[in-house]
Amino acid sequence: MQFFGGSEISPSPPAPAASGNNGHMMYVFNRNGVCLLYREWNRPLRTLDAQQDHKLMFGLLFSLKSLTAKMDPTSAAEKGNLGMPQLPGQGCSFHSFRTNTYKLSFMESPSGIKIILVTHPRTGDLRESLKRIYNLYVDYVVKNPLYTPGSPIRCELFNTTLDQYVRGIA
C-alpha cells in the first residue's frame, strides 16, 4: 500500500514463480445475487463460511457499482439514490481494483451475469480473459440442455476447461 509520498509501508508479494499461481478464486453471480459458481485455486486463508463469503462479495460489487455510477461526472440524467440498482451497462462502471495482496477483476454481461476473478496483484488487464470465461460459460453451461438457469453450475467439462484457462492466465 502506498501513501501520497510514495513510501511503501508493506511490500507487494513476489510475482508468482510458475504459471497457474495467478488465479486465486472466481465467483459467478446471476442478476439476483445468487452465487452460481465458486472456484478457488490458490486461497491459503479461509476466514468465513461460504454463504458469508458470497454475500460479502456480492455486497462489495453492489456497493462499488453504485458508487461508481453515483460519481459519474458525465451523466446528466437523474442518478437516483446511492445504492439504487443499476441496469447492466447503465452509468459508469469499474473493471478492477488492486490491493497490495490481490487484484479483483469484474465483468457484467448484458444478461446480468457477474464474473469476478481474484488474482495476484501484478496480473495485467483481464477484461479479455473475463470475456473468454463468459464465452466458456455460454458454450458449456447456457447451451447445455441439462442445465436449469439459476441453479448452481455443476458441469464437469466447464470446470475442467475453466481450470485449464485460468491456470494459463499470466
VMD Tcl script that builds the backbone (N, CA, C; Angstrom):
set m [mol new atoms 510]
animate dup $m
set s [atomselect $m all]
$s set {name element resname resid chain x y z} {
  {N N MET 1 A 0.856 -1.169 0.000}
  {CA C MET 1 A 0.000 0.000 0.000}
  {C C MET 1 A 0.897 1.225 0.000}
  {N N GLN 2 A 0.557 2.216 -0.797}
  {CA C GLN 2 A 1.369 3.407 -0.871}
  {C C GLN 2 A 0.557 4.605 -0.437}
  {N N PHE 3 A 1.244 5.532 0.240}
  {CA C PHE 3 A 0.638 6.788 0.596}
  {C C PHE 3 A 1.071 7.834 -0.411}
  {N N PHE 4 A 0.659 9.078 -0.223}
  {CA C PHE 4 A 0.924 10.118 -1.202}
  {C C PHE 4 A 2.409 10.348 -1.418}
  {N N GLY 5 A 3.218 10.190 -0.396}
  {CA C GLY 5 A 4.649 10.419 -0.525}
  {C C GLY 5 A 5.352 9.344 -1.336}
  {N N GLY 6 A 4.678 8.230 -1.588}
  {CA C GLY 6 A 5.273 7.182 -2.393}
  {C C GLY 6 A 6.031 6.157 -1.583}
  {N N SER 7 A 6.100 6.327 -0.255}
  {CA C SER 7 A 6.810 5.329 0.540}
  {C C SER 7 A 5.919 4.123 0.733}
  {N N GLU 8 A 6.483 2.977 0.539}
  {CA C GLU 8 A 5.702 1.745 0.640}
  {C C GLU 8 A 5.765 1.233 2.066}
  {N N ILE 9 A 4.593 0.960 2.656}
  {CA C ILE 9 A 4.590 0.516 4.039}
  {C C ILE 9 A 4.516 -0.990 4.165}
  {N N SER 10 A 4.024 -1.679 3.132}
  {CA C SER 10 A 4.057 -3.130 3.145}
  {C C SER 10 A 4.401 -3.595 1.739}
  {N N PRO 11 A 5.366 -4.451 1.626}
  {CA C PRO 11 A 5.820 -4.829 0.293}
  {C C PRO 11 A 4.774 -5.648 -0.447}
  {N N SER 12 A 4.824 -5.543 -1.767}
  {CA C SER 12 A 3.959 -6.368 -2.598}
  {C C SER 12 A 4.447 -7.796 -2.539}
  {N N PRO 13 A 3.549 -8.749 -2.648}
  {CA C PRO 13 A 4.001 -10.131 -2.666}
  {C C PRO 13 A 4.827 -10.393 -3.913}
  {N N PRO 14 A 5.749 -11.339 -3.842}
  {CA C PRO 14 A 6.563 -11.607 -5.016}
  {C C PRO 14 A 5.698 -12.121 -6.155}
  {N N ALA 15 A 6.179 -11.912 -7.355}
  {CA C ALA 15 A 5.457 -12.406 -8.529}
  {C C ALA 15 A 5.398 -13.919 -8.466}
  {N N PRO 16 A 4.305 -14.505 -8.928}
  {CA C PRO 16 A 4.210 -15.961 -8.897}
  {C C PRO 16 A 5.317 -16.596 -9.726}
  {N N ALA 17 A 5.863 -17.685 -9.214}
  {CA C ALA 17 A 7.001 -18.321 -9.865}
  {C C ALA 17 A 6.588 -19.099 -11.105}
  {N N ALA 18 A 5.437 -19.735 -11.062}
  {CA C ALA 18 A 5.029 -20.580 -12.180}
  {C C ALA 18 A 3.639 -20.188 -12.648}
  {N N SER 19 A 3.363 -20.508 -13.898}
  {CA C SER 19 A 2.031 -20.274 -14.429}
  {C C SER 19 A 1.030 -21.098 -13.616}
  {N N GLY 20 A -0.146 -20.535 -13.402}
  {CA C GLY 20 A -1.156 -21.249 -12.642}
  {C C GLY 20 A -1.286 -20.742 -11.223}
  {N N ASN 21 A -0.337 -19.925 -10.780}
  {CA C ASN 21 A -0.411 -19.380 -9.432}
  {C C ASN 21 A -1.076 -18.010 -9.411}
  {N N ASN 22 A -1.460 -17.478 -10.561}
  {CA C ASN 22 A -2.063 -16.148 -10.613}
  {C C ASN 22 A -3.505 -16.141 -10.135}
  {N N GLY 23 A -4.300 -17.123 -10.522}
  {CA C GLY 23 A -5.711 -17.142 -10.167}
  {C C GLY 23 A -5.913 -17.651 -8.761}
  {N N HIS 24 A -6.547 -16.839 -7.924}
  {CA C HIS 24 A -6.823 -17.240 -6.552}
  {C C HIS 24 A -8.225 -17.838 -6.430}
  {N N MET 25 A -9.235 -17.075 -6.894}
  {CA C MET 25 A -10.607 -17.563 -6.800}
  {C C MET 25 A -11.484 -16.849 -7.820}
  {N N MET 26 A -12.631 -17.449 -8.095}
  {CA C MET 26 A -13.559 -16.888 -9.057}
  {C C MET 26 A -14.993 -17.104 -8.572}
  {N N TYR 27 A -15.816 -16.099 -8.810}
  {CA C TYR 27 A -17.236 -16.155 -8.481}
  {C C TYR 27 A -18.034 -15.879 -9.747}
  {N N VAL 28 A -19.175 -16.527 -9.882}
  {CA C VAL 28 A -20.148 -16.200 -10.917}
  {C C VAL 28 A -21.484 -16.016 -10.204}
  {N N PHE 29 A -22.045 -14.807 -10.331}
  {CA C PHE 29 A -23.337 -14.488 -9.727}
  {C C PHE 29 A -24.349 -14.231 -10.832}
  {N N ASN 30 A -25.621 -14.559 -10.569}
  {CA C ASN 30 A -26.659 -14.159 -11.507}
  {C C ASN 30 A -27.159 -12.769 -11.123}
  {N N ARG 31 A -28.122 -12.255 -11.836}
  {CA C ARG 31 A -28.590 -10.885 -11.600}
  {C C ARG 31 A -29.251 -10.716 -10.238}
  {N N ASN 32 A -29.700 -11.806 -9.612}
  {CA C ASN 32 A -30.349 -11.736 -8.306}
  {C C ASN 32 A -29.383 -11.904 -7.142}
  {N N GLY 33 A -28.110 -12.050 -7.428}
  {CA C GLY 33 A -27.119 -12.190 -6.366}
  {C C GLY 33 A -26.888 -13.613 -5.902}
  {N N VAL 34 A -27.408 -14.578 -6.641}
  {CA C VAL 34 A -27.201 -15.980 -6.294}
  {C C VAL 34 A -25.852 -16.416 -6.871}
  {N N CYS 35 A -25.020 -17.001 -6.030}
  {CA C CYS 35 A -23.723 -17.476 -6.491}
  {C C CYS 35 A -23.925 -18.798 -7.231}
  {N N LEU 36 A -23.694 -18.765 -8.536}
  {CA C LEU 36 A -23.860 -19.954 -9.366}
  {C C LEU 36 A -22.606 -20.822 -9.374}
  {N N LEU 37 A -21.455 -20.187 -9.163}
  {CA C LEU 37 A -20.200 -20.928 -9.202}
  {C C LEU 37 A -19.176 -20.236 -8.323}
  {N N TYR 38 A -18.466 -21.015 -7.550}
  {CA C TYR 38 A -17.318 -20.518 -6.793}
  {C C TYR 38 A -16.193 -21.517 -7.011}
  {N N ARG 39 A -15.068 -21.053 -7.475}
  {CA C ARG 39 A -13.891 -21.901 -7.681}
  {C C ARG 39 A -12.718 -21.224 -7.005}
  {N N GLU 40 A -11.848 -22.022 -6.438}
  {CA C GLU 40 A -10.617 -21.458 -5.884}
  {C C GLU 40 A -9.439 -22.311 -6.311}
  {N N TRP 41 A -8.325 -21.609 -6.532}
  {CA C TRP 41 A -7.106 -22.272 -6.966}
  {C C TRP 41 A -5.971 -22.044 -5.981}
  {N N ASN 42 A -5.945 -20.887 -5.380}
  {CA C ASN 42 A -4.816 -20.537 -4.523}
  {C C ASN 42 A -5.321 -19.618 -3.414}
  {N N ARG 43 A -5.992 -20.192 -2.428}
  {CA C ARG 43 A -6.538 -19.396 -1.313}
  {C C ARG 43 A -6.110 -20.049 -0.012}
  {N N PRO 44 A -4.973 -19.642 0.532}
  {CA C PRO 44 A -4.463 -20.318 1.724}
  {C C PRO 44 A -5.228 -20.016 3.009}
  {N N LEU 45 A -5.845 -18.839 3.112}
  {CA C LEU 45 A -6.509 -18.448 4.352}
  {C C LEU 45 A -8.019 -18.447 4.141}
  {N N ARG 46 A -8.725 -19.133 5.004}
  {CA C ARG 46 A -10.186 -19.193 4.930}
  {C C ARG 46 A -10.727 -18.643 6.244}
  {N N THR 47 A -11.470 -17.524 6.170}
  {CA C THR 47 A -11.945 -16.882 7.389}
  {C C THR 47 A -13.454 -16.922 7.559}
  {N N LEU 48 A -14.190 -17.115 6.472}
  {CA C LEU 48 A -15.649 -17.084 6.533}
  {C C LEU 48 A -16.217 -18.380 5.971}
  {N N ASP 49 A -17.459 -18.662 6.336}
  {CA C ASP 49 A -18.100 -19.791 5.658}
  {C C ASP 49 A -18.519 -19.330 4.261}
  {N N ALA 50 A -18.872 -20.271 3.412}
  {CA C ALA 50 A -19.127 -19.971 2.001}
  {C C ALA 50 A -20.269 -18.972 1.823}
  {N N GLN 51 A -21.352 -19.127 2.557}
  {CA C GLN 51 A -22.502 -18.220 2.418}
  {C C GLN 51 A -22.129 -16.784 2.757}
  {N N GLN 52 A -21.408 -16.595 3.862}
  {CA C GLN 52 A -20.985 -15.246 4.248}
  {C C GLN 52 A -20.042 -14.654 3.210}
  {N N ASP 53 A -19.129 -15.472 2.721}
  {CA C ASP 53 A -18.172 -15.026 1.717}
  {C C ASP 53 A -18.897 -14.554 0.457}
  {N N HIS 54 A -19.876 -15.318 -0.005}
  {CA C HIS 54 A -20.615 -14.949 -1.211}
  {C C HIS 54 A -21.420 -13.667 -0.992}
  {N N LYS 55 A -22.048 -13.531 0.177}
  {CA C LYS 55 A -22.813 -12.320 0.470}
  {C C LYS 55 A -21.912 -11.089 0.521}
  {N N LEU 56 A -20.751 -11.231 1.143}
  {CA C LEU 56 A -19.826 -10.099 1.217}
  {C C LEU 56 A -19.319 -9.701 -0.164}
  {N N MET 57 A -19.001 -10.674 -0.998}
  {CA C MET 57 A -18.503 -10.366 -2.339}
  {C C MET 57 A -19.586 -9.690 -3.170}
  {N N PHE 58 A -20.814 -10.203 -3.127}
  {CA C PHE 58 A -21.883 -9.575 -3.895}
  {C C PHE 58 A -22.174 -8.174 -3.350}
  {N N GLY 59 A -22.138 -8.007 -2.045}
  {CA C GLY 59 A -22.344 -6.689 -1.448}
  {C C GLY 59 A -21.262 -5.704 -1.855}
  {N N LEU 60 A -20.029 -6.179 -1.916}
  {CA C LEU 60 A -18.925 -5.329 -2.373}
  {C C LEU 60 A -19.170 -4.872 -3.807}
  {N N LEU 61 A -19.552 -5.801 -4.671}
  {CA C LEU 61 A -19.826 -5.450 -6.073}
  {C C LEU 61 A -20.971 -4.460 -6.182}
  {N N PHE 62 A -22.046 -4.725 -5.444}
  {CA C PHE 62 A -23.204 -3.842 -5.469}
  {C C PHE 62 A -22.801 -2.436 -5.039}
  {N N SER 63 A -22.021 -2.340 -3.968}
  {CA C SER 63 A -21.594 -1.034 -3.463}
  {C C SER 63 A -20.678 -0.315 -4.438}
  {N N LEU 64 A -19.721 -1.031 -5.021}
  {CA C LEU 64 A -18.800 -0.402 -5.968}
  {C C LEU 64 A -19.523 0.057 -7.229}
  {N N LYS 65 A -20.445 -0.757 -7.734}
  {CA C LYS 65 A -21.220 -0.346 -8.909}
  {C C LYS 65 A -22.044 0.891 -8.600}
  {N N SER 66 A -22.671 0.910 -7.445}
  {CA C SER 66 A -23.500 2.037 -7.048}
  {C C SER 66 A -22.653 3.302 -6.885}
  {N N LEU 67 A -21.503 3.164 -6.246}
  {CA C LEU 67 A -20.619 4.302 -6.017}
  {C C LEU 67 A -20.091 4.861 -7.330}
  {N N THR 68 A -19.628 3.998 -8.234}
  {CA C THR 68 A -19.089 4.495 -9.497}
  {C C THR 68 A -20.178 5.149 -10.344}
  {N N ALA 69 A -21.397 4.620 -10.303}
  {CA C ALA 69 A -22.496 5.232 -11.049}
  {C C ALA 69 A -22.850 6.600 -10.463}
  {N N LYS 70 A -22.821 6.711 -9.150}
  {CA C LYS 70 A -23.167 7.971 -8.498}
  {C C LYS 70 A -22.098 9.044 -8.740}
  {N N MET 71 A -20.847 8.626 -8.838}
  {CA C MET 71 A -19.740 9.565 -9.024}
  {C C MET 71 A -19.509 9.929 -10.487}
  {N N ASP 72 A -20.211 9.304 -11.416}
  {CA C ASP 72 A -20.012 9.533 -12.846}
  {C C ASP 72 A -20.239 11.003 -13.182}
  {N N PRO 73 A -19.195 11.721 -13.599}
  {CA C PRO 73 A -19.359 13.150 -13.882}
  {C C PRO 73 A -20.008 13.434 -15.234}
  {N N THR 74 A -20.126 12.429 -16.109}
  {CA C THR 74 A -20.641 12.672 -17.448}
  {C C THR 74 A -22.145 12.490 -17.546}
  {N N SER 75 A -22.758 11.848 -16.588}
  {CA C SER 75 A -24.187 11.567 -16.664}
  {C C SER 75 A -24.988 12.787 -16.226}
  {N N ALA 76 A -25.804 13.277 -17.133}
  {CA C ALA 76 A -26.641 14.433 -16.802}
  {C C ALA 76 A -28.012 14.000 -16.312}
  {N N ALA 77 A -28.367 12.762 -16.544}
  {CA C ALA 77 A -29.681 12.269 -16.133}
  {C C ALA 77 A -29.733 12.108 -14.615}
  {N N GLU 78 A -30.928 11.979 -14.102}
  {CA C GLU 78 A -31.114 11.752 -12.667}
  {C C GLU 78 A -30.433 10.458 -12.261}
  {N N LYS 79 A -29.570 10.534 -11.269}
  {CA C LYS 79 A -28.791 9.369 -10.857}
  {C C LYS 79 A -29.504 8.548 -9.797}
  {N N GLY 80 A -30.470 9.092 -9.158}
  {CA C GLY 80 A -31.154 8.338 -8.110}
  {C C GLY 80 A -30.329 8.307 -6.840}
  {N N ASN 81 A -30.808 7.577 -5.871}
  {CA C ASN 81 A -30.125 7.486 -4.590}
  {C C ASN 81 A -28.951 6.533 -4.663}
  {N N LEU 82 A -27.965 6.794 -3.835}
  {CA C LEU 82 A -26.836 5.882 -3.725}
  {C C LEU 82 A -27.362 4.543 -3.219}
  {N N GLY 83 A -27.020 3.475 -3.888}
  {CA C GLY 83 A -27.498 2.152 -3.509}
  {C C GLY 83 A -28.617 1.641 -4.396}
  {N N MET 84 A -29.153 2.491 -5.266}
  {CA C MET 84 A -30.201 2.045 -6.182}
  {C C MET 84 A -29.580 1.118 -7.221}
  {N N PRO 85 A -30.228 0.013 -7.551}
  {CA C PRO 85 A -29.663 -0.899 -8.537}
  {C C PRO 85 A -29.532 -0.250 -9.910}
  {N N GLN 86 A -28.455 -0.576 -10.591}
  {CA C GLN 86 A -28.213 -0.091 -11.937}
  {C C GLN 86 A -28.423 -1.242 -12.913}
  {N N LEU 87 A -28.969 -0.937 -14.066}
  {CA C LEU 87 A -29.099 -1.947 -15.105}
  {C C LEU 87 A -27.721 -2.213 -15.707}
  {N N PRO 88 A -27.477 -3.417 -16.212}
  {CA C PRO 88 A -26.187 -3.691 -16.855}
  {C C PRO 88 A -25.917 -2.690 -17.968}
  {N N GLY 89 A -24.711 -2.116 -17.956}
  {CA C GLY 89 A -24.330 -1.137 -18.961}
  {C C GLY 89 A -24.788 0.272 -18.653}
  {N N GLN 90 A -25.501 0.468 -17.571}
  {CA C GLN 90 A -26.009 1.791 -17.218}
  {C C GLN 90 A -24.990 2.499 -16.343}
  {N N GLY 91 A -24.732 3.753 -16.656}
  {CA C GLY 91 A -23.823 4.559 -15.847}
  {C C GLY 91 A -22.378 4.129 -15.980}
  {N N CYS 92 A -21.563 4.689 -15.131}
  {CA C CYS 92 A -20.138 4.400 -15.100}
  {C C CYS 92 A -19.928 3.047 -14.413}
  {N N SER 93 A -18.901 2.337 -14.806}
  {CA C SER 93 A -18.657 1.030 -14.224}
  {C C SER 93 A -17.181 0.878 -13.901}
  {N N PHE 94 A -16.861 -0.061 -13.058}
  {CA C PHE 94 A -15.463 -0.334 -12.769}
  {C C PHE 94 A -15.103 -1.698 -13.346}
  {N N HIS 95 A -13.813 -1.895 -13.596}
  {CA C HIS 95 A -13.336 -3.147 -14.169}
  {C C HIS 95 A -12.470 -3.923 -13.194}
  {N N SER 96 A -11.730 -3.197 -12.354}
  {CA C SER 96 A -10.852 -3.892 -11.420}
  {C C SER 96 A -10.379 -2.930 -10.344}
  {N N PHE 97 A -9.894 -3.508 -9.268}
  {CA C PHE 97 A -9.137 -2.747 -8.286}
  {C C PHE 97 A -8.039 -3.653 -7.751}
  {N N ARG 98 A -7.026 -3.021 -7.200}
  {CA C ARG 98 A -5.845 -3.746 -6.763}
  {C C ARG 98 A -5.489 -3.326 -5.341}
  {N N THR 99 A -5.116 -4.305 -4.529}
  {CA C THR 99 A -4.557 -4.032 -3.207}
  {C C THR 99 A -3.114 -4.528 -3.223}
  {N N ASN 100 A -2.466 -4.497 -2.078}
  {CA C ASN 100 A -1.090 -4.993 -2.048}
  {C C ASN 100 A -1.018 -6.514 -2.071}
  {N N THR 101 A -2.133 -7.216 -1.887}
  {CA C THR 101 A -2.102 -8.678 -1.855}
  {C C THR 101 A -2.942 -9.356 -2.935}
  {N N TYR 102 A -3.833 -8.639 -3.603}
  {CA C TYR 102 A -4.636 -9.251 -4.652}
  {C C TYR 102 A -5.177 -8.192 -5.606}
  {N N LYS 103 A -5.655 -8.674 -6.757}
  {CA C LYS 103 A -6.350 -7.827 -7.723}
  {C C LYS 103 A -7.700 -8.466 -7.991}
  {N N LEU 104 A -8.771 -7.679 -7.943}
  {CA C LEU 104 A -10.108 -8.160 -8.242}
  {C C LEU 104 A -10.520 -7.585 -9.590}
  {N N SER 105 A -10.862 -8.458 -10.535}
  {CA C SER 105 A -11.332 -8.043 -11.856}
  {C C SER 105 A -12.790 -8.449 -11.982}
  {N N PHE 106 A -13.571 -7.590 -12.628}
  {CA C PHE 106 A -15.024 -7.761 -12.666}
  {C C PHE 106 A -15.560 -7.525 -14.068}
  {N N MET 107 A -16.544 -8.336 -14.447}
  {CA C MET 107 A -17.253 -8.143 -15.707}
  {C C MET 107 A -18.720 -8.487 -15.487}
  {N N GLU 108 A -19.595 -7.675 -16.058}
  {CA C GLU 108 A -21.031 -7.974 -16.009}
  {C C GLU 108 A -21.556 -8.072 -17.431}
  {N N SER 109 A -22.260 -9.154 -17.719}
  {CA C SER 109 A -22.805 -9.360 -19.056}
  {C C SER 109 A -24.126 -8.608 -19.183}
  {N N PRO 110 A -24.614 -8.412 -20.405}
  {CA C PRO 110 A -25.925 -7.761 -20.585}
  {C C PRO 110 A -27.069 -8.531 -19.923}
  {N N SER 111 A -26.895 -9.841 -19.725}
  {CA C SER 111 A -27.952 -10.628 -19.069}
  {C C SER 111 A -27.879 -10.553 -17.543}
  {N N GLY 112 A -26.884 -9.840 -17.012}
  {CA C GLY 112 A -26.771 -9.674 -15.572}
  {C C GLY 112 A -25.847 -10.671 -14.895}
  {N N ILE 113 A -25.198 -11.546 -15.647}
  {CA C ILE 113 A -24.221 -12.471 -15.065}
  {C C ILE 113 A -22.979 -11.676 -14.684}
  {N N LYS 114 A -22.536 -11.855 -13.461}
  {CA C LYS 114 A -21.362 -11.144 -12.947}
  {C C LYS 114 A -20.242 -12.151 -12.724}
  {N N ILE 115 A -19.084 -11.883 -13.314}
  {CA C ILE 115 A -17.921 -12.754 -13.164}
  {C C ILE 115 A -16.843 -11.963 -12.446}
  {N N ILE 116 A -16.358 -12.533 -11.347}
  {CA C ILE 116 A -15.322 -11.901 -10.537}
  {C C ILE 116 A -14.142 -12.856 -10.491}
  {N N LEU 117 A -12.970 -12.360 -10.820}
  {CA C LEU 117 A -11.761 -13.154 -10.773}
  {C C LEU 117 A -10.765 -12.443 -9.872}
  {N N VAL 118 A -10.327 -13.113 -8.823}
  {CA C VAL 118 A -9.353 -12.566 -7.888}
  {C C VAL 118 A -8.014 -13.214 -8.209}
  {N N THR 119 A -7.008 -12.378 -8.472}
  {CA C THR 119 A -5.707 -12.862 -8.921}
  {C C THR 119 A -4.578 -12.199 -8.142}
  {N N HIS 120 A -3.366 -12.558 -8.521}
  {CA C HIS 120 A -2.161 -11.931 -7.975}
  {C C HIS 120 A -2.185 -10.445 -8.327}
  {N N PRO 121 A -1.690 -9.561 -7.453}
  {CA C PRO 121 A -1.785 -8.125 -7.723}
  {C C PRO 121 A -1.008 -7.653 -8.951}
  {N N ARG 122 A -0.022 -8.406 -9.386}
  {CA C ARG 122 A 0.755 -7.986 -10.560}
  {C C ARG 122 A 0.169 -8.478 -11.878}
  {N N THR 123 A -0.972 -9.133 -11.834}
  {CA C THR 123 A -1.625 -9.594 -13.051}
  {C C THR 123 A -2.113 -8.388 -13.838}
  {N N GLY 124 A -1.966 -8.433 -15.155}
  {CA C GLY 124 A -2.359 -7.318 -16.011}
  {C C GLY 124 A -3.860 -7.205 -16.191}
  {N N ASP 125 A -4.268 -6.467 -17.226}
  {CA C ASP 125 A -5.674 -6.241 -17.531}
  {C C ASP 125 A -6.328 -7.561 -17.929}
  {N N LEU 126 A -7.426 -7.910 -17.284}
  {CA C LEU 126 A -8.086 -9.197 -17.511}
  {C C LEU 126 A -9.440 -9.068 -18.208}
  {N N ARG 127 A -9.726 -7.930 -18.815}
  {CA C ARG 127 A -11.039 -7.770 -19.458}
  {C C ARG 127 A -11.261 -8.796 -20.562}
  {N N GLU 128 A -10.255 -9.036 -21.382}
  {CA C GLU 128 A -10.398 -10.031 -22.450}
  {C C GLU 128 A -10.503 -11.440 -21.869}
  {N N SER 129 A -9.771 -11.708 -20.803}
  {CA C SER 129 A -9.849 -13.019 -20.150}
  {C C SER 129 A -11.231 -13.256 -19.566}
  {N N LEU 130 A -11.824 -12.227 -18.977}
  {CA C LEU 130 A -13.171 -12.370 -18.428}
  {C C LEU 130 A -14.201 -12.599 -19.538}
  {N N LYS 131 A -13.998 -11.948 -20.679}
  {CA C LYS 131 A -14.888 -12.194 -21.820}
  {C C LYS 131 A -14.750 -13.640 -22.293}
  {N N ARG 132 A -13.524 -14.148 -22.301}
  {CA C ARG 132 A -13.294 -15.540 -22.700}
  {C C ARG 132 A -13.964 -16.494 -21.707}
  {N N ILE 133 A -13.876 -16.197 -20.419}
  {CA C ILE 133 A -14.536 -17.023 -19.398}
  {C C ILE 133 A -16.046 -16.977 -19.590}
  {N N TYR 134 A -16.583 -15.807 -19.907}
  {CA C TYR 134 A -18.017 -15.699 -20.164}
  {C C TYR 134 A -18.407 -16.542 -21.381}
  {N N ASN 135 A -17.580 -16.520 -22.425}
  {CA C ASN 135 A -17.862 -17.341 -23.607}
  {C C ASN 135 A -17.823 -18.829 -23.268}
  {N N LEU 136 A -16.909 -19.237 -22.391}
  {CA C LEU 136 A -16.886 -20.627 -21.922}
  {C C LEU 136 A -18.181 -20.950 -21.175}
  {N N TYR 137 A -18.630 -20.019 -20.355}
  {CA C TYR 137 A -19.885 -20.185 -19.616}
  {C C TYR 137 A -21.054 -20.390 -20.580}
  {N N VAL 138 A -21.120 -19.561 -21.610}
  {CA C VAL 138 A -22.211 -19.677 -22.588}
  {C C VAL 138 A -22.119 -21.012 -23.322}
  {N N ASP 139 A -20.911 -21.364 -23.781}
  {CA C ASP 139 A -20.748 -22.596 -24.566}
  {C C ASP 139 A -21.041 -23.862 -23.770}
  {N N TYR 140 A -20.557 -23.912 -22.525}
  {CA C TYR 140 A -20.644 -25.158 -21.763}
  {C C TYR 140 A -21.811 -25.223 -20.779}
  {N N VAL 141 A -22.341 -24.074 -20.387}
  {CA C VAL 141 A -23.406 -24.071 -19.377}
  {C C VAL 141 A -24.742 -23.659 -19.982}
  {N N VAL 142 A -24.791 -22.476 -20.570}
  {CA C VAL 142 A -26.061 -21.963 -21.093}
  {C C VAL 142 A -26.599 -22.850 -22.211}
  {N N LYS 143 A -25.724 -23.331 -23.072}
  {CA C LYS 143 A -26.161 -24.172 -24.195}
  {C C LYS 143 A -26.363 -25.630 -23.804}
  {N N ASN 144 A -26.105 -25.964 -22.554}
  {CA C ASN 144 A -26.279 -27.331 -22.077}
  {C C ASN 144 A -27.768 -27.570 -21.804}
  {N N PRO 145 A -28.396 -28.514 -22.500}
  {CA C PRO 145 A -29.833 -28.730 -22.289}
  {C C PRO 145 A -30.167 -29.294 -20.907}
  {N N LEU 146 A -29.166 -29.814 -20.191}
  {CA C LEU 146 A -29.419 -30.359 -18.864}
  {C C LEU 146 A -29.307 -29.314 -17.756}
  {N N TYR 147 A -28.838 -28.114 -18.100}
  {CA C TYR 147 A -28.664 -27.068 -17.095}
  {C C TYR 147 A -29.968 -26.301 -16.900}
  {N N THR 148 A -30.340 -26.087 -15.652}
  {CA C THR 148 A -31.506 -25.285 -15.296}
  {C C THR 148 A -31.022 -23.886 -14.922}
  {N N PRO 149 A -31.436 -22.846 -15.663}
  {CA C PRO 149 A -30.986 -21.484 -15.355}
  {C C PRO 149 A -31.281 -21.102 -13.905}
  {N N GLY 150 A -30.288 -20.467 -13.279}
  {CA C GLY 150 A -30.427 -20.040 -11.894}
  {C C GLY 150 A -29.961 -21.052 -10.875}
  {N N SER 151 A -29.643 -22.258 -11.315}
  {CA C SER 151 A -29.157 -23.279 -10.380}
  {C C SER 151 A -27.629 -23.272 -10.380}
  {N N PRO 152 A -27.006 -23.788 -9.326}
  {CA C PRO 152 A -25.542 -23.846 -9.297}
  {C C PRO 152 A -24.992 -24.617 -10.494}
  {N N ILE 153 A -23.850 -24.174 -10.984}
  {CA C ILE 153 A -23.225 -24.786 -12.160}
  {C C ILE 153 A -22.492 -26.043 -11.729}
  {N N ARG 154 A -22.883 -27.167 -12.307}
  {CA C ARG 154 A -22.265 -28.452 -11.999}
  {C C ARG 154 A -21.917 -29.183 -13.294}
  {N N CYS 155 A -21.208 -28.505 -14.168}
  {CA C CYS 155 A -20.820 -29.071 -15.453}
  {C C CYS 155 A -19.323 -29.378 -15.410}
  {N N GLU 156 A -18.990 -30.648 -15.415}
  {CA C GLU 156 A -17.592 -31.062 -15.279}
  {C C GLU 156 A -16.729 -30.572 -16.431}
  {N N LEU 157 A -17.256 -30.581 -17.647}
  {CA C LEU 157 A -16.495 -30.109 -18.800}
  {C C LEU 157 A -16.185 -28.615 -18.679}
  {N N PHE 158 A -17.163 -27.842 -18.199}
  {CA C PHE 158 A -16.932 -26.415 -17.976}
  {C C PHE 158 A -15.864 -26.212 -16.905}
  {N N ASN 159 A -15.967 -26.936 -15.790}
  {CA C ASN 159 A -14.989 -26.798 -14.711}
  {C C ASN 159 A -13.577 -27.138 -15.176}
  {N N THR 160 A -13.429 -28.199 -15.941}
  {CA C THR 160 A -12.116 -28.610 -16.430}
  {C C THR 160 A -11.537 -27.568 -17.386}
  {N N THR 161 A -12.356 -27.100 -18.316}
  {CA C THR 161 A -11.901 -26.096 -19.275}
  {C C THR 161 A -11.566 -24.785 -18.570}
  {N N LEU 162 A -12.391 -24.402 -17.602}
  {CA C LEU 162 A -12.150 -23.189 -16.831}
  {C C LEU 162 A -10.840 -23.293 -16.058}
  {N N ASP 163 A -10.603 -24.416 -15.388}
  {CA C ASP 163 A -9.355 -24.611 -14.650}
  {C C ASP 163 A -8.146 -24.470 -15.561}
  {N N GLN 164 A -8.203 -25.090 -16.723}
  {CA C GLN 164 A -7.083 -25.014 -17.664}
  {C C GLN 164 A -6.858 -23.582 -18.120}
  {N N TYR 165 A -7.941 -22.872 -18.417}
  {CA C TYR 165 A -7.817 -21.498 -18.893}
  {C C TYR 165 A -7.245 -20.576 -17.807}
  {N N VAL 166 A -7.787 -20.669 -16.605}
  {CA C VAL 166 A -7.345 -19.770 -15.529}
  {C C VAL 166 A -5.891 -20.055 -15.158}
  {N N ARG 167 A -5.476 -21.313 -15.171}
  {CA C ARG 167 A -4.081 -21.638 -14.877}
  {C C ARG 167 A -3.121 -21.088 -15.923}
  {N N GLY 168 A -3.626 -20.816 -17.132}
  {CA C GLY 168 A -2.794 -20.272 -18.185}
  {C C GLY 168 A -2.738 -18.758 -18.218}
  {N N ILE 169 A -3.541 -18.091 -17.378}
  {CA C ILE 169 A -3.513 -16.622 -17.352}
  {C C ILE 169 A -2.204 -16.168 -16.743}
  {N N ALA 170 A -1.514 -15.300 -17.474}
  {CA C ALA 170 A -0.196 -14.830 -16.991}
  {C C ALA 170 A -0.305 -13.502 -16.287}
}
mol reanalyze $m
mol bondsrecalc $m
mol representation Tube
mol addrep $m
